[in-house]
Structure formats: structure tokens, C-alpha cells
Amino acid sequence: MKIALVNPPWSFDGSIYFGCREPHTPLELGYARALLEQRGHVVRLLDAQMRGADLSALITELSSYRPDATVLTTAPSYLFWRCAPPELRVPIQTARALRPYTEKLFVVGPHASTTPRAVLGKIAADAALMGECEELLPDLVEAAAADYGRLDSIAYRAPGAALADGDAAIVVRGSPAAVDLARLPALHWQLEEVVAHRHHHHRFDRAPDGPGAEMEASRGCPYACTFCAKENFRNRYRTRPLNVLLEDLDGLIAQGVRYVYFIDEIFLPHRALLEALLTRDIQFGVQLRIDNWSEELLELLGRAGCVSIEAGVESITAQGRSLLNKNCKLSTEQLSERLITAKRGVAFVQANLLGTGDDPEQVARWRAELSAHGVWSNEPVPLFPYPGSPAYRLKWGALDDRAWERAHAHYLEECLGFSDIQDQAPRPLAELEA
């Protein structure tokens, strides 16, 4: 079969999207391509965002290829599944444009993982996969519509049903899937895919001097902070086999990559990985909890090539961190010391803060003290209660088909200011998707 894996041409006008707007390596589609090709399928990855292609160019390519099945993601790469654009505007537009040129259309992503029935109500797809999609896709693309009921972690339209039949025509089977990372192969990217990736994610010490890339050393997180939308995907903590990870990395280095960003939800101390990175000509960035790192391991992290740390502190008070269920091991003073220690060996260190009700004057003093040592901290960012996060569940209970609309409306009503990367004139979700 001919399969198309599509990352659409993202745009974020009017969105409250928190994530980086630059293109990033679509790891989930890369794994899916490798597994589909192992089953003998011909696969084309159409990354419109990375190539700067608009919808018209994407239509031209797909109409020429005429795939038997097309897979469309609802978030711009795994890196942003936890903070995806709440609206489905771009996936809706893309699905509508591509539908005439593919026999089957499937949807993957965080929206399908949390509210699959609502997604199929908005996107004219045949089925949606819930959770981590890589291992499930080969079975789905090979199945006849009449056999969807034998698959797990899937939502699909009942045979013969139409969009006008509404929710009653949509069947949801199983729970969101979690992949066995040991079964995922090393990723080998085409040279043109690597060369097109000029962005160095979360790097501020210097301008990019060659291609960048994203990788993962682990997936999931052992913590359950209230703000993190990971209950239905990328939840349980797992590590990739080191030899496979290094095969990924060595392939990227051979293709000219100068910087990689580890998208791990939490980059935990892994001495064997750090020692392997010491022997390679590569610089990298990570997101981590500074309370998991000793001074000795932070020094090793810097020597291994780390030039960017995004450290989740969230609140400058123990009460605020407790409110977020951080289970932090250190006091605020100890966190500050650890951040300053990290900065001695890492070019850029950021301490992330969320809006937890901390006293603004105390926050300003804390930020100034860190800044004097070269550590940057953002002004507290308002918390969006993402569907699939404990914050959503604690506020409204179980998810339903209006979860994204409810969370978005609440955010617009309660938020008095936005972060510097958000649109300052956000529009209601229904208006964005109309």
C-alpha cells in the first residue's frame, strides 16, 4: 500500500498556543514510517511545516501521489503534544483539502487521545488512534473498515455512517496506547529532511551553525504535576535502549547536525548516556527538574555538550509547588543554588514559572537574584487546564466532547495577561474552527 504521513502547514493566528512556532522533527511520523516500511508499505512523509509548503502545495503533492491511506497529526510534533494548539483549525482545513485524494484518512495526536469522538465530529476522517500511534498504524492501515472493531485504542465511524449521523455513529474502543520503546527502531532521516531543519530549539547562546534536530532518550514522566497534559499519551516513564538512541544520534551527526534537543518530558540523570555524549561532537538542550540533579552530574551534563537547560521550577514557594503536586525534593534556596551551579557549565539556563499566586514582588526579587548569576526566569505564565491534565480533571471531572471548548473559554475568561509568545488577541475556539 501507498501511505502518506502528513504534518500540515501550521499557522497560529488568534491562538493561545504556548509552543515554539518553528518546525521540529516529527518523531512520531518518523517511527511510524519505519514500522510501516518494515511491513512492506511505500511511505511518503509530507512535512509541510518543515518545508514551508502551503496547503495548495500539499494538495498538489498528495493528488500526484494518490495514497491508499493518509495519516494526519493534530499537533506540530511530539514535542508539543502536551501543549498543543487547543483549536483544530489547521487539521480541519488540511483534512478537508486532502480527503478527495486518498482512499482512507486517519488522525493521530493529543486531541484524538483525549476527546476522540469530538475529533471525528470535526474532521472527516475514517478513524482516530488514541495515545502513542506508531505501533498501531500498520494494523490500522491494513484493516478493512469492517474490521476496525477488532482493533484497540481506536475511534471510528460505524460502517455506512455519515458525518450527519453525529456522535451515535462513532465507536470508541479501548484506552490510549503506550508504546514499548524497546520495539521502536532507530530513526534514519533523509538528507533533505535533515538539511531543511535549520532551527535549534531553545538555544540562545549562539546562532545556528548547521542543521538541528530533535530526539528522545525517554518517554513519559514518573511525576503527576497538575498542569501536565499527559494522562492519555506519553505518560508512563520509559527509556530507549542506549545503543538504538546512539544509532539515531550518530546518523544525525554524519548528516551534519550540530545540535539536538531532547524532547523528553523529563531528562533524568543517565550517566551512561552523558558519558557517550562526551565522546561525540554534538551540542544539545534538555528540559529537566533541577532537583533530580546533583552538582557532580550537572558538571558532567555541561561537559557532555549541554548548552541549554529548561528547568521546571513553576513556583518560588513550597506551598505553590505543593499546590501543583510537584513533590519537589529541594527548598527554594536549594533550587536557586542548583540552577546557579548548572549555569557554570551550561551556556543558557532557564527556570520556568507558572501563575500560582506567588507574590509578584517576591517573584521579581527571585528573578533578579538569579539574573545576577546569569540564570534567566520567565514571568509567571498563566496555567491552561489542558484536557488530559490533572488540573482539568480536578476542576471539571471526566473528559467529555466539549473539554477543549470548556478549557479554552475558561482560560480566556480568567487570564488577565498572556505570555510573550502568545497571540495578544486570541479568538474563541468555535470562531477559530469555523
N, C-alpha and C positions, 0 to 999 in steps of 0.2 A: 504493500500500500504506500501511497504518497501522503506524507504528513507535513503540515505546516505548523510551526510553533511561533506564535506572534506576540511580540511586545509592542504595544501600539504607540502611536505618536503622541506622547503625553503633553498636555497643557494644563495649567493650574490657575487660570484666571478666575477670580472670585472664590477660590478655595481656601480653607483653613489649613491645608496640608502643611505638616511640620517638616517633612523630609527634604533632603537635598534635591534640587531640580535637575541636576546634571545626570547624564546616562551612567549606568553602572552595569557590571557584568551580571547577566540574568542567570544566576547559578541554577535555579530550578529548571529552566528550559535547557541548560547545558546537560544536566544529569538526565533529563527526560530524553534528549536527543540520543545520548549514548546508549540508554537502555532500549530505546526503540530500534536503533540501528543493530543492536545485538540480536534482535528478533527478526532482522531481515528487512525492515522497512526503509524506505527512502525518505530522509527527513531534511527539511529546509527550515533554518531558524531565521525568521524575518524580524529583526530588531529595528523597528522604525525609529525609535528614540535614539539609539546609538548612531545610526547612520544619518540622522537628521532628515529622514524621509517624511513627507506629509501623507495624509490619508489617500490622496489621489495616487501618489507613487506606490503606496502599499497595495491599493486596488489593482493597479497595473501589473504588479509582480504576481499577486495571487491569482489573478484571472489568467495569466500566462501559464502558471504552474498547475492550476486546477487540481488541488489536493483532494484525496478521498476524505480526509479529516483535518480540521484546523483546531488548534488549541489556543485559547486567548487568556491572558492573565489580567487580573483586575488590580494589580499593584505593580509599581515600577521596580521590580527585582525583590528577591528575598530580604534584602537589607531593610526594606520598608514595609514588610507585611505587618509589623507591629504598629506602624503609624501611617497606614495607607491613606490616600485621599478618601474621605468618607463618601464622596459622591461617585457614581458610576458613569458619569457623563462620557468620558472618553471610551470606556469599554462598550457602552451602549452604541455610540456612534460608529465605532470600529466594527462591531458585530453586524450592525445593520448594513454597512457598506460591503462587508466580505461575504455575507451569507449567500448571495446568488452564485458565488464561485467555488463553493465547497459542498461536498455531499453531506458531511456532518460537521457540527460546530460544538466544541466543548469549552467549558470555562473552569479556570482554576484561580485560586487566590484567597485572601483573607475574608472577603465578603461571602464567597461561596462556602467558606469553612464555618462561618458564624450564622449566616442567615441564607441558607441555600434556596429556600422556597422564594424568598423575596428577590434574589438574584435572577432566578429563572422567570420570575414575573416581569422583570425589566429587560432582560436580554434574551433574544430569540435563539437560544442555544438548545441543543438536544439534551445535554446533561451537564451537571456541575460536579466536580470532585471536591470532597471536603477534607481539609487537612493537607499534609505533605503529599504531593501528587506524583512524584517521579515513578515509584514502583507500580502505581495503579494505572498509569496511562496506557501501557501496552495492552493490558487486558481490555480496557475500555474501547480503544480504537479498533480492536479486533472483534469486539462483540457486536452481534446484531441487536437492534433496538429491542426485540422481543426477549433478549437475554439480559437486559440491564438489571432485572430483578434478582439475578444471581450474584451480582457484584455488591461489595460493601463500600461504605464511605462515599455514597453517590446520591445525588438527587437527579431525577429525570422526569420527562413528560411521559405520562402513560401512553402506550401505543394508540395512535389515532387521535390523540388530544391536540387541541389547538390553543394558541395564546388566549383566545376569547373564553376558553373554558375556565380560566382563573386558577386559584390555588388548588381546587379539588382535583385538577388534572396532574398535579406534581406529586411524585412519590419520593420520600426521603428514606434511605436505607443506611443503617449503621451509624457509626460515630466518626469524627475526623481521624484520619490515618496518621500514624507516626512511622517514619522510615527507619529501617535498620541501616545505620550509616556504614556498617561493615560491608554491606552488599552494593554500595554505590561505587562505580568505577572512578578512576582518576579522570579528570576532565582534560580534554585536548581541544584547544580552540583553534579555529582557522586563523591564519596570519592576518587577514584583513579585519577580522573581528577584534584582534588584539590591537592592531595599529590604530583603529578608529577610536579606541578608548584613551583619550588624552587627559581625562580628569583624574586627579589624585585626591581621593575622598578624604575630607577632614585633615588636609595638610596645609599648614600655614607658614612653615619655616622657609620655604623657597618655592619658586615657580616650577611646574612640572618640567622635567628634563628628558622625558621619554614616556612611553605608554604606562598607564596604570591598570590595575585590575583589582577585583575583589575575590576573596577566598573565604572558606570557613574551616576552622580547626575543630569546632564542636557545634552542636545544635541544642537549643533549649537552655534552661536555667534551673538550678536547684532551689531558687528562691521563688516567692509568690508575692512580690510587691503589688500593691493595689492598682497602680497605674499601668501596668504592663499587659498589653493585649496579647496573651499567648496561651490562653486556656484551651483553644481549639486548633492550634498549629504551633509547631516549633516549641513545644512545652517541655517535655521530659529531657533532661540533660544527657547527652551522648557525645562521645568523641570519635573523630575519624581515625582510622589506622594511620600511624605516623608515616609509614612507607608510601601509602597512597597520597597523603597530603603533600609529601615532598616530591612525588612524581608530578603532581599538579604544579607545584612551585617551580621545579626545575624546567618544566616545559615553558612556563611563562617567562622565566629568565632568559632561556635560549631564544625566545621570540622578541627580546628587547625590553621586557617590562622592568621598570626601575623602582616601582613602588606598589605594594599590595596593601589592601585594607581588609583585616579580618572582621567579617560581619557577625561573628559570634555574639549571641545575646550577652554573654559574659565570658570574657577571655580570662580563664583561670590560670594560675601558675602551672606551667608544664615544662619542667626543667629539660626534658629530652628534646622538646621542640625548640626551646630557646637555644640550646647548645647546637642543634642542627642549623638554626638560622645564623649563628655566629660564623659558620663556615661558608656562607653564601653571600654574594654581592647583591643584597636587596635591602631596601628600607621599607618600613611598614607602620601601619597605625592600628590601634585597638580600642575597644570600649570595654571597661572593666570596673570592678569595685575595688577601690584602693585599700579597703580594709582586709582584702584577701591576700595582700602582697606584703612580704617582709622587705626591709631595707636591702637585704642582700639580693633578693630576687628582682627588685626594682633596678638595682645596679646592673644585673645580668640582662634584664629586658632592654635597657639602653644600649649596652654593648652589642646586643644581638641585632640592632638596627632599628629599634623602635624610635620614631620621630614624632609620633602623635598619640596622645592618650586622651580619651574622653571618659572621665570618671564620674559615675553616678553617685553624687552626694545627696541631692534632692532637697535636703533641709539642713539648716545650720543648728538645729536644736534636736536633742534626743527625743523630745515629745513629737516633733514633726516627723522624724524618721520612723518613730513607732506608729504614728498615725498611718503611714504608708506601708507598714508591715515590712520594713527594711531588714529587721534583725541584724542591725549593724553591730560589729564587734568592738568598734572604737568610739571614743568620745570625739566631740567636735575638734578639740585641741589636737588630739592624736591624728585625726583625719587631715588637719592642716599640715602637721609635721610630715605626714606620709606624702602628701601632694608636693610639698617643697622638696622632699628627698627625691621624688620622681623627676622633678624639673632639673635636677643637677645633671642627669644623664639623658634626658629626653627633650627635644627642642621645643615642643608645644604640649602643654598640659592644661586641660580644661576641667573644671569642676561644674557639673550640671546641677542647676537648682530648679525646683518646681514651686508653683504657688501653693504653699502650705499654711499661709497665715503667719509666717515669721515676721517679726518686727522689721520694717523697712530700714530703720536707722542701723539696727544691728547687722542686717544683711549688707548694707553699704560699707560698714566698717570691716566686716569679714572679707568682703571682696577687695577692699583697698589693701588690707594686710597681705592677702595672697598676691595681689598685683605687684606689691613691692618686692616680692620674691620671683616674679616672672610667671606666676600661675594665673591664668585667666578664668573668670567665672561669669556666667551669664546672669542677667537679671532674671528673677524667678519667672518661669513660663507657666501660664495657666494650664491646668490639667484637663485634658479632654477625656471624658469617660468612654473609652473605646468599647464597643461591643466585643465581648470575649475577654475583658479585663475584670478583675475583682471589683474595681471601682464601679463599673456598670452594674454588676450583679448585686452589690451591696445597696445600690441606690434604687434599682428598679426590679430586681429579681431575675427570673429566667428570661432568656432571649426570646423575642418574637419577631415577626416580619417587619415591624416598624422600629427596630432597635437603632438603626443608623439615623433615621429621621429624628427619633427621640433624643439621642445623644447630641446630635448636631444642633437642634433647636435649643436645648438646654445650654450648650456652650455659647451660642450667640446671645442668649438672654443674660447669662451670668458673667460673661467675660467683659471686663472693663478695658482691656488692652490686649494687644497681640504681640507675639514675638517679632523680631526684626526680619524673619524670613517668611512671615505670613502675609497674605493679602490684607491690606488695611480696610478694604471694603468688601468683606465676604458676603456671599449671597446665600439664601436659604437652599437647602438640599433639593427640594422639589423644583425650584427655579433652575438650579444647575443641571438637573437631569431632564428637564422638559424638552 
